[in-house]
Amino acid sequence: MKNIYQRTNLKVAYLYVLLGVSMCLLYTTNTAQAQVSGVNVITSYEDAIVLWRGFGHQWTYNHRLNRLGSYIENPKKVDYPYKASLHHTSATGTGADVGIYDGQYTFIAANGVNMMSGEENLAFEGKEGKLHIASKIIEVDYPGINYPEGTFEVVLNGFDIASEQKADKLHMFRLSVGEVEYVTLADKIRFRLDVALLVRCQSLECNRFNNKFEYDLKVKYVVLNGGSGFKSLEKNLHKVYDWNKNEELEAKATPKQIQGIGGNVYPDAAIAFKSISITLNQPHWFLEWHSSIQPRHVSNYYNPSTGIYKYNSTMLFKQWTDQMKKESAYAKHSRYSSKKSGWAAIDGTIALLQFSDAYVMHRQAKGIIKWKGSNSPSQVDDALKIHHLVFGEDILSIDETELQRMEEAENAKIKKKYDVYVEELERLKEEKKEEKKQVKELKKYERKENK
């Protein structure tokens, strides 16, 4: 199946929406141990979690930010089959559109480490064009901690930002979690959450008499704590670039690597975000945003001997696409879209998580979301898509080759449905074209008769 992020496939995306297509695809697997007896091996692990590795979102033409989010919901209790969910949210302002998205995630089952998910909600309101910063100390009850002298880490597990009043253009957004501190006497863990938001709306579709904004932010996080069987270290990512109104940008993966502890002490590893950040030269309409990290290869991306983990980072803010006026999902609305030149700085901090006894599976979900526009409230059901993630005998007992075959079979089914729909669409277009031709000839004949 073709890459749905290519510019030439904007109309194809719309057709996928009409077909109701959404996908949950295997990216790569690790740890041959878990393939021995499937679920029986997995249930031997003491704890499990699904970690978020970022997202990508693309509209077919550019918009203000009404809502955007990607995050993981983990169960409160570990049970097998392990059931979690990936949520993707998106909403525009005035114009209707179709959004194409992906969500990257990793399933981890491990011994010798405790993993706990949590959520924090913040409200931002004030005057447009002013930077709003929130720093909050998060304290979470952590009774009966197993490794008080061990390694602590906290990572982001996604976010959801939604307007309560009206959509605005994004200028700057930053989200980060700091170092974890264990408060012994209180049996609590403590870390700092930092958020910064700057939005503004000064274009024609904006209300000139209302320069106030109000956004709600949901932040998901995961705290990890382990003894000698768990280690973590951090690395910063940074990308600065500019764009003009002539050369179109494309989302491309950049090869990178992070150095961990070698010597075959930690046979398995995963990566996750501790921070994501985007800063633009001015408030911009938003076409695409990608902030994600993926293992670089299907296998052999991590070397326990050297401790080197190879991955790709995809980081891009895109303001325009060349054909958005005529080839969007809703050309009637997109005819008012426009190009702007500018620059962007996209940052991130990632954590390398190393395990001495774990099962690690990297996956991704893809889907499409249809939004009706008309300044609809950001909290309606149409703004949310949910992918249910199940890790049990039916998945974990299947080897990598079989999973790839299943994916190819599913793609073939989707392609077949798509081809049938395209044929029907072309037939309807020809019928409509012929109908217009007949109406035109009839009017011409009537005018001739009237003379």
Secondary structure, 3 states (H helix, E strand, C coil): CCCCCCHHHHHHHHHHHHHCCEEEEEEEECCHHHHCCCHHHHCCCCEEEEEEEEEEEEEEEEECECEEEEEEECCCCCCCCEEEEEEEEEECCCCCEEEEEEEEEEEEEECCEEEEEEEEEEEEEEECCCCEEEEEEEEEECCCCCCCCCEEEEEEEEEEEEECCCCEEEEEEEEEECCCEEECCCCEEEEEEEEEEEEECCCCCCCCCCCEEEEEEEEEEEEEEECCCEEEEEEEEEEEEEECCCCCCCCCCEEEEEECCCCCCCCEEEEEEEEEEEEEEEEECEEEEEEEEEECCCCCCEECCCCEEEEEEEEEEECCCCCCCCCCCCHHHHCCCCCCCEEEEEEEEEEEEEECCEEEEEEEEEEEEEECCCCCCCCCHHHEEEEEEEECHHHHCCCHHHHHHHHHHHHHHHHHHHHHHHHHHHHHHHHHHHHHHHHHHHHHHHHHHHC
